[in-house]
Amino acid sequence: MTHSTRIVGAIALLLVAAGCSSGPEQQGANPLKPLTVKEQVSSVVKKDGGYVVNWAGVLANSNPWHFGENVVATVIAKDAAGKEIVRLEQPLNAVPPAGVLPFSGEVVATERPTQVNIGYRPAEWRLAGRIVSAFQPFPVSDVMTVRRENGYVVVGYVGTPYRLPASSLEVTALLRDRDGKLLGGGSAFVDDVRSDGTRRFVMHIESVQDTSRIAKAEVQAHTWGSSSRPYEQLALGGGVPMHTVKPTTAAFARDRGRQGMAAGDARP
């Protein structure tokens, strides 16, 4: 075998090995799909001192191995003559792999807007360090809602499924009518969420039109920050075991599991 033949053979082996690779690395080589806007809505409410513009939406990430980072929503409000009276850039939290991100926001305008447009800066992609199932949702419990004359109140508790404490979480409530149509939303922040307890959140949402149409609040919590680092650190620290209480009943006197088969019996 000549020296040139050895080189050609080595290159061929490298190409075969590269073609047979699989897992996240191979997924990362494929073109990544952009974030999609599942739904969004905006409303304008007259308040003392101006007009409150409220918006809410849901972004979806269909890429199973990548976080969508540094996403920014640009909110532009104009008056009837087309004059721009509000321009605001809202950094959003990182969107988890194969997950969704609900978000909301509001701003006060001195003049009455007649149209509100929301645009999005394309995400920057980062390969996740764990599989999708490692990024568990933050449990939300005991959610209560109260309709008031000048707004809507959402109260509840959020916990964490991870061993490490979550330094800061953003809790977002999407307000919907009886048919599930999105009407608006609100957000609150909770800090230092630990596995041995829950943290209370309260939202006073006063910027959604016609609160009588609100039938339910859909609440989710996400790590606060435009990068995946907070979520990655929690997942790498491991989850809290589901069963932590030692059984109090006595063990079975006789194992009720599958009995062994007689020698030579090959039946299933």
N, C-alpha and C positions, 0 to 999 in steps of 0.2 A: 504494500500500500504506500503510495507516494505521499509526500508532505501536503501537497495541494488537496489530495483526496481526503486526508484527515480533516483539513480545515472545512471542506464542504460538508463532510459528515457531521462535524460538530455544530455548524450553523444549522443544519437540518434538524438536529436534535433539539437545539434551542427553540427553533420555530415551533416544533411539535409541542414542547413543554409549554410554551406561551399560549398556544391554541387550546390546550387542555385545561388551563387554569379556570377556576370557578369561584363562586362566593362573592363577597362584597367588592373585591378588586375588579372582577369582571363586570359587575353591575356598574361600578364607577366609570368604566370605559365607555359605556353606552351613553348616548345623548340623554341628558336629564330634561324632564318635562317641567315647564314653568308652573309656578303656583297658579291655581285657578280660583276665581271668585265664585263661591257657591251661592252667596246671597249678600246683599247690602241694602241699606235704607238710610234715609236722612229725613229730618224734620226741623221746622223752625217754630219757636214759641216766643211770644212777646213777654218780656219780663222787665222789671224795673231796671232802668239803665241801658236797655238795648234789646236785642233779639238773640236768644240762645239757639245755636245750631247744634243739633245732636246727630250723631251717625253711629252705625253699627254694621258689622259684617262678619263673614266667615271665609277664611282662606283655607284651601285644601292643598296638601302636598301628596302627590301620588307616587313619589320616588321612595322605594322601600329601604334605601340604605343611606340617605342623605338628609341632613338638616338644611332648611332654608334660613339663612342668616341675613342680618342687616336689611330687613325689609322695611320700607318706609311708605306710608300712605300720605298722599298729598291731597288735601281738601281745599277746594276752591269754591267760594260762594260769590255769586254775582247778583246785581239788582236787575230790575226790569229792563233797563237800558243796556244791559250787558257789561256794566262797569264792575270790575273786580273789587269786592269790598273785604274779602277774607282770603288769605292764602296761608295755609298751615301745613307743616310737615310733621307727621306723627310717626316716630320710630316704633316698630312693632316687635313683639317677642319672637324668638326663633320658632319656626314651625317644625314640629317633630316629624321624623320619617313616617310615611304612610298615615299621617295624622292631620288634624284640622286645628286652626287657631281662630277662636272667636275674639273680636275686639270691639271697642267702642271709644267714643270721645265726644267732646263738646267744646265750643268756643263761643264767646259773646261778640256780636257784631253791632256796631252803632247804627247801621242802616238795615232796612229789611231786605234780606236776600229772597230772590224768587227762584233761584236754581242753585243746586249744590252738586258738584261733581267730585268724585273720588278716584284718583289714579294711584298706581303702585309702581315703585321702583323695583326692577327685577331682583330676585334673591341671589345671594352668594351662597354657593353650595359647599358643605363640609361633610365628609364621610363620617358616619356614626361609628363610635367605638364598640357598640353593642348591637345585638339584634333588636328588632322592633319590640318584642315582648318584654325586653328589659326596661323600657321606658313606660312605666306604669302610670296611670292617671292618679291625680290627687283626689282622694275621696271628699265629697261635699255632702253634708248631712244636716238634718233639721232645718231645712229652708222654709222660712215663713215670709209671706208677702202681705202688705197692707196698702190698700188704695186710699189716697188722701185727695182732698180737693185740689191741692196744688202740686201733686206729684205721686210717686210710687216708692214704697220702701221695701227693700229686700234684705232679710237678715238670715244668717246661717252660720255654719261651722265648717272649717276645712282642716283636713289632716294630711298626713304623709305616709306613703307605703315604704319609705326608705329608712335605713338605719341612721344616716347622717341627717342633721337638721337642715331644713330648707330655709336659707337666710331671708329670702323675700319671694312672695308669690303674688301674682296679680289674679284676682277673682273677677270674672266677667259674667254679668247677667244679660242674657238676650231675652227681650220681652216680646211675646207672641200673642196673637189673637186665638180665637177658638179653632180656626182652621190651620194654625201653625204658621201664619204669615208673620214675618219679622216686622216689628213696629219701631224698635229702638233698643237701646241698651245702656248699661252703666258699669262702672268698674270700681274696685276697692283693692287695697293692698294689705297684706298681713305679713308679719315678720317672725322669724325664729319659730317655724313650725316643726315640732318634734314628734317622734313616733309614739311617745307616751301620753299624748294629749292632742287636743284640737284648739284652733284659734277662731275667735268670733269675727265675723265681718258684717258691716252695716253699709248699705247703699241708699242714699236719698236721691232718687232720680226725678228731677223736676223739669226736664227738657224734652219730654215726649208728648206729642199731641194726643188729645182725647184718651186719657188713661182709662176711661170706661171700657175701651175695646180690649184692654190687656186681660188675658185669661190665665197666663202662666209665665213663670220666669225660668229659663233654662240656664243653669249656673255651671261654670267650669273654672278650674284654676290651672295656671301655667307658671313656670318659672319666669321671673322678671329679668329681662335682658335680651338684647338683640343677637347674642351669640348662644351657641349650644353648650357652652362650658358649664353653667350651673346645672343643667339637666344631666350632662355627661358625668359630672362629679357625683351626683346623687346615685345614678345608676351603677357606677363603678364601685360605690361604697356598699352595694348590696341592698336587698330588700328585707323587710321585717318578716320573720316566719309567721305563717298563717296560724299555726297552732302552737301556742306558748304555755298552755296550762296542762299540767300533768294529769292523766286520767285518774279518777277517784274510785272507779269500779275495780273489782278483783279480776284477775286474768282468768280466761276460760280454763276449766278443769281439763278439757280435752280440745285439741286443735280441731276446728271445724273446717279446715282447708281441704284441698284436694288430696285424696288418699293415693298412695303409691300403687302402681300396677304390679301384678304378679310377673315373675320372671318369664320371659318368652312371650308375653302377651303384647303384640304390636298394634293392637287396635287403638284408634284415637280416643 
